[in-house]
């Protein structure tokens, strides 16, 4: 007997797939120039339609495919976040399209494939489904990172991302084998039940380390951050933005499901590990960011530091910690993508991503300059902007969980980040 499938829970993914297939057919059937223009416009319209659909279907909940695919408030929140993020990414791609030459259509199609992968990640309730979903996302990112064939930095970025991403995938598959060997299941609910009745042993400990190794690559946490600066600098700027927001958010929704639900019974064992990693990650990212002269590399190291802040919520392991992660990612979405939108417009006009070249931007375009300044100040965590409330929520979560020392380290790091964010802002305002 095949399990009964509730297709309504798949409705968003089905619509994304239909849009993707329709755009592929259009790309084949229409003349090349016409297809390039039509697919970009259609993508924006389709995304707006999907957001409206998502807003009207938010009450759907449940699971299907024997519980391997789940729809709950967490899944709906992250799918909405991914849809909104992709509106910005598609707008950036339209602005960036001249650099893509005659291969714009394929770029838009790969973005739709990445969106499909992210949505499946948000609803995965089985390790095998989660692995396939992450690979759908990651493979499209591999291609788009190295999309500028005439740019040596883009090719280098694609190779580094591919090699380290393949290593991450290997860790994940190896983890699944250990998890299955210990629990005889890959289903999240079955593994969670096992964890509640069994203490952590060497096999499950090794599996947890491998899981975080794979997720750590996605969220750019130390010591899995080696790829970030080079990939952020070399990738097409819309993909750098997607990596900083979409890929990171996909990693954190997987982390929440696994460590807040599946391994919740073992919080004592992994909570302190996350706290130490959070402290190291935010400190490393902020200290190295201080010495960057390229805006995309600076945002790469900034992204590492933000992963450290977000890991504070994972260290807390509480409902407030999970809420803090979600709220922080929502604020980070708008502020970070606003910065990247300014970078794309400025780079298109000047051909430069060097921070020194932003001098006098206020005189050339006050709107761009103040958008960048307000976004950077929000990323730094200055009240009353969104970044402040995100950091405040995470600080409260770790303090209530007993990690006062981690909150103090985070406070010092916020001061450090103010230095390089305000240095960039100062350059704009000269």
Protein Blocks (a to p, Z undefined) as FASTA:
>chain_A
ZZdddfklmmmmmmmmmmmmmmmmmmmmpcfklmmmmmmmmmmmmmmmmmmmmmmmmmgg
cdeehhlaccdfklmmmmmmmmmmmmmmmmmmmmmmmmnommlmmmmmmmmmmmmmmmmm
mmgcbfklmmmmmmmmmmmmmmmmmmmmmlmklmmmmmmmmmmmmmmmmmmmmmmmmmmm
mnopabfklmmmmmmmpccdfklmmmmmmmmmmmmmmnopafklmmmmmmmmmpcfklmm
mmmmmmmmmmmmmmmmmmmmmmmmmmmmmmmmmmmmmmmmmmmmmmmmmmpcbfklmmmm
mmmmmmmmmmmmmmnopaklmmmmmmmmmmmmmmmmmmmmmmmmmmmmnopabfklmgok
lmmommlmmmmmmmmmmmnopafbfklmmmmmmmmmmmmnopamlmmmmmmmmmmmmmmm
mmmmmmmmZZ
